Amino acid sequence: ETCTNTLQEVSGNALKFALESSNDENSFLRDIVLWNNGDSGCDPLDELEYAMLIMTSEGCWENVHPDHLSVFDFTNYISSHPTANVIESFVDSGVMVYPSNHSMSFFEEIKDNRSLVTRVARYGDKMIVDQLADKLALNVDPGVLIALADKGTIMLENLVQRNRGGGMLVCGS
């Protein structure tokens, strides 16, 4: 499979530069921002493009939704949801397929409500143990925190394989 796209040259170069100069340490996902000023941004013809592939010195990256492979804590949301048992049924796999009876704007609204949903990390992110413990309120039980600290490094993982031997790119929305 090839890593090609139909972007204007200036857009492809800007995305490649942003990916290669990013300080994001995640090897699976890389969040980048283009300010679109001068030669450092996307060509206006490409502003609505998505799912493009960009070849860098590290391999092929694919543009995906900004929340792709993100880890969210829905604990508070479950208690307010009328069918919490449906949401809880995904606990064993760790993956919840977004229900077709909800529009994407519904998800955008609930994830913006930080009292209901907390974005914890992205697949492949590394966190300091006490930051993760604070985010998930794991530090209320010292035994849990000690067990986490004994592991040294915690990697949030699931049954997800790297795409096309490269990573994922989030650029825009």
SETOR-707134 format. One line per 2 residues: their letters; for each residue x, y, z of C-alpha. Coordinates in Angstrom, 2 decimals, always signed. Last residue first. Layout:
// residues N
A) X:Y:Z; ...
// end
This chain:
// residues 173
SG) -11.19:+18.52:+12.79; -7.87:+20.12:+12.15
CV) -4.85:+17.88:+11.83; -4.81:+14.59:+13.70
LM) -2.34:+12.11:+12.30; -2.21:+8.41:+13.08
GG) +0.88:+6.27:+12.96; +2.92:+4.19:+10.56
GR) +2.98:+0.49:+9.65; -0.21:+0.92:+7.63
NR) -2.21:+1.52:+10.82; -0.68:+0.38:+14.07
QV) -2.76:-2.28:+15.72; -5.46:-1.72:+18.30
LN) -6.56:-4.37:+20.78; -6.15:-2.03:+23.73
EL) -3.42:-0.14:+25.45; -2.80:+2.53:+28.01
MI) +0.86:+2.09:+28.89; +1.84:+2.49:+32.52
TG) +5.48:+2.89:+33.37; +6.94:+2.04:+36.78
KD) +4.77:-0.98:+37.63; +5.40:-0.50:+41.37
AL) +3.83:+2.96:+41.15; +0.52:+1.52:+39.97
AI) +0.42:-0.99:+42.84; +1.27:+1.79:+45.30
LV) -1.55:+3.95:+43.91; -4.04:+1.09:+44.22
GP) -3.02:+0.41:+47.81; -3.26:+4.13:+48.70
DV) -6.98:+4.14:+47.77; -8.24:+7.67:+47.10
NL) -5.36:+8.04:+44.62; -7.27:+6.26:+41.87
AL) -9.34:+9.39:+41.25; -9.10:+8.76:+37.48
KD) -7.39:+12.05:+36.66; -5.47:+12.13:+39.95
AL) -4.18:+8.58:+39.53; -3.13:+9.31:+35.96
QD) -1.19:+12.38:+37.12; +0.25:+10.33:+40.02
VI) +1.57:+7.70:+37.63; +3.30:+10.11:+35.26
MK) +1.73:+9.57:+31.89; +2.72:+7.90:+28.65
DG) +0.41:+8.25:+25.67; +0.10:+5.25:+23.33
YR) -3.68:+5.39:+22.92; -4.69:+8.92:+23.86
AV) -5.20:+10.23:+27.35; -7.71:+10.84:+30.12
RT) -10.45:+12.86:+28.44; -12.98:+13.34:+31.23
VL) -16.74:+12.99:+30.73; -19.60:+14.14:+32.96
SR) -18.19:+17.11:+34.94; -16.00:+18.00:+31.96
ND) -19.04:+18.76:+29.80; -17.23:+19.15:+26.47
KI) -17.33:+15.37:+26.09; -21.13:+15.48:+26.47
EE) -21.64:+18.11:+23.76; -19.25:+16.59:+21.23
FF) -20.87:+13.18:+21.76; -24.31:+14.65:+21.03
SM) -22.90:+16.49:+17.98; -21.90:+13.08:+16.61
SH) -25.62:+12.19:+16.43; -26.92:+9.45:+18.71
NS) -29.04:+6.52:+17.42; -25.98:+5.09:+15.65
PY) -24.33:+4.22:+18.97; -20.59:+4.93:+19.19
VM) -18.82:+1.60:+19.40; -17.44:+1.30:+22.89
VG) -14.04:-0.25:+23.29; -12.55:-1.39:+26.59
SD) -13.48:-4.99:+25.79; -14.68:-5.91:+29.29
VF) -16.29:-2.53:+30.05; -18.46:-2.48:+26.93
SE) -21.60:-3.76:+28.71; -21.34:-0.77:+31.07
IV) -22.63:+1.54:+28.34; -25.71:-0.59:+27.73
NA) -26.26:-1.01:+31.49; -26.26:+2.77:+31.90
TP) -29.50:+3.03:+29.92; -30.98:+6.28:+31.26
HS) -27.52:+7.93:+31.50; -26.80:+10.06:+34.59
SI) -24.76:+7.45:+36.49; -22.96:+6.51:+33.29
YN) -21.85:+10.10:+32.68; -19.90:+10.28:+35.93
TF) -17.85:+7.18:+35.10; -17.37:+8.06:+31.41
DF) -13.56:+8.33:+31.61; -12.29:+8.89:+28.08
VS) -9.35:+7.29:+26.27; -8.65:+8.66:+22.82
LH) -8.08:+6.27:+19.92; -9.57:+8.76:+17.44
DP) -10.70:+11.89:+19.31; -9.20:+14.36:+16.80
HV) -10.73:+12.43:+13.87; -8.06:+10.93:+11.61
NE) -5.34:+12.12:+9.22; -3.01:+9.22:+8.39
WC) +0.73:+9.07:+8.93; +3.23:+7.09:+6.81
GE) +6.75:+6.54:+8.05; +9.21:+8.21:+10.41
ST) +10.98:+10.29:+7.71; +7.53:+11.51:+6.75
MI) +4.87:+10.33:+4.31; +1.46:+11.98:+4.72
LM) -1.84:+10.16:+4.09; -5.09:+12.08:+3.82
AY) -8.20:+11.12:+5.75; -9.46:+14.72:+5.53
EL) -9.66:+17.59:+3.09; -11.87:+20.58:+3.88
ED) -9.07:+23.16:+3.97; -7.26:+21.64:+0.97
LP) -8.06:+24.21:-1.73; -7.17:+26.97:+0.77
DC) -3.59:+25.59:+0.79; -2.69:+24.37:+4.26
GS) -0.34:+26.29:+6.49; +3.30:+27.31:+6.93
DG) +3.68:+29.16:+3.63; +1.88:+32.25:+4.86
NN) -0.26:+31.90:+7.95; -2.40:+28.80:+8.12
WL) -1.91:+28.25:+11.88; -1.31:+24.53:+11.52
VI) -1.78:+22.48:+14.67; -0.44:+18.99:+15.32
DR) -1.60:+16.07:+17.45; +0.45:+12.95:+16.83
LF) -0.87:+9.47:+17.40; +0.91:+6.10:+17.42
SN) +4.47:+7.00:+18.50; +3.33:+9.43:+21.20
ED) +6.21:+11.78:+22.06; +4.55:+14.96:+20.73
NS) +7.41:+17.44:+20.24; +6.37:+17.99:+16.63
SE) +9.07:+18.86:+14.08; +8.50:+15.87:+11.80
LA) +4.72:+16.06:+11.93; +4.57:+19.83:+11.41
FK) +7.08:+19.64:+8.53; +5.10:+16.86:+6.81
LA) +1.84:+18.76:+7.28; +3.31:+21.96:+5.83
NG) +4.90:+20.10:+2.90; +1.65:+18.33:+2.04
SV) -0.28:+21.58:+2.25; +2.20:+23.51:+0.06
EQ) +2.17:+20.69:-2.52; -1.61:+20.73:-2.94
LT) -3.14:+17.60:-1.47; -4.08:+14.56:-3.57
NT) -2.51:+11.99:-1.27; +0.04:+9.19:-1.30
CT) +1.35:+6.63:+1.17; +1.31:+3.44:-0.87
E) +0.00:+0.00:+0.00
// end
